């Protein structure tokens, strides 16, 4: 299991459209992927879970990956959040 703190740089935070883009990216990996905000953690492959965190623009969260391709997933998802979730 690996983790990294990232800042959500999307101008709309993690609302439904951005959450869907993150889910699409996270679902490409075999690893389990979670997003943690404070004491709450949600599956990054679940729209309802991500939306329940209420992540606003510029907020820091922790990405956690666990599984066969955890390192690759963490690196690529961290880069994705840094780019404002656009690509």
SVG drawing of the C-alpha trace seen along z (x, -y; Angstrom):
<svg xmlns="http://www.w3.org/2000/svg" viewBox="-24 -27 29 35">
<polyline fill="none" stroke="black" stroke-width="0.4" points="0.0,0.0 1.3,-3.5 -0.1,-6.9 0.5,-10.5 -1.1,-13.8 -2.3,-15.7 -4.1,-19.0 -7.3,-19.0 -6.5,-21.7 -9.7,-21.5 -11.5,-24.8 -14.8,-23.0 -13.3,-20.7 -14.5,-17.1 -18.1,-17.7 -19.8,-15.0 -18.1,-15.7 -14.6,-15.8 -15.4,-12.8 -16.5,-10.8 -13.1,-11.6 -11.2,-10.5 -13.3,-7.3 -12.6,-6.6 -8.8,-6.9 -8.8,-4.9 -10.8,-2.1 -8.0,-1.5 -5.9,0.0 -6.1,3.3 -5.1,1.7 -7.7,0.6 -7.7,-3.2 -9.1,-5.4 -9.3,-9.1 -9.1,-10.2 -10.2,-13.6 -9.6,-14.1 -10.9,-11.0 -13.2,-9.9 -12.1,-7.6 -13.9,-6.7 -13.4,-4.3 -12.1,-6.3 -14.0,-4.0 -17.4,-5.0 -19.2,-8.2 -21.3,-8.3 -18.3,-7.7 -16.3,-10.5 -19.1,-13.0 -19.8,-12.3 -16.4,-13.7 -17.4,-17.2 -13.9,-18.1 -13.6,-21.8 -11.0,-23.4 -7.6,-23.6 -8.3,-21.1 -5.6,-18.6 -6.5,-14.9 -4.6,-11.6 -4.6,-9.2 -4.1,-5.6 -3.4,-2.7 -3.0,1.0 -2.5,3.8 -0.5,5.2 0.0,1.8 -0.2,-0.5 2.9,-2.5 1.9,-3.2 -1.7,-4.0 -0.5,-6.4 2.0,-8.2 -0.4,-8.6 -3.4,-9.6 -1.3,-12.2 -0.2,-13.7 -3.8,-13.7 -5.0,-15.7 -2.1,-18.1 -3.1,-18.8 -6.6,-19.8 -8.0,-16.5 -7.8,-17.3 -6.4,-15.1"/>
</svg>
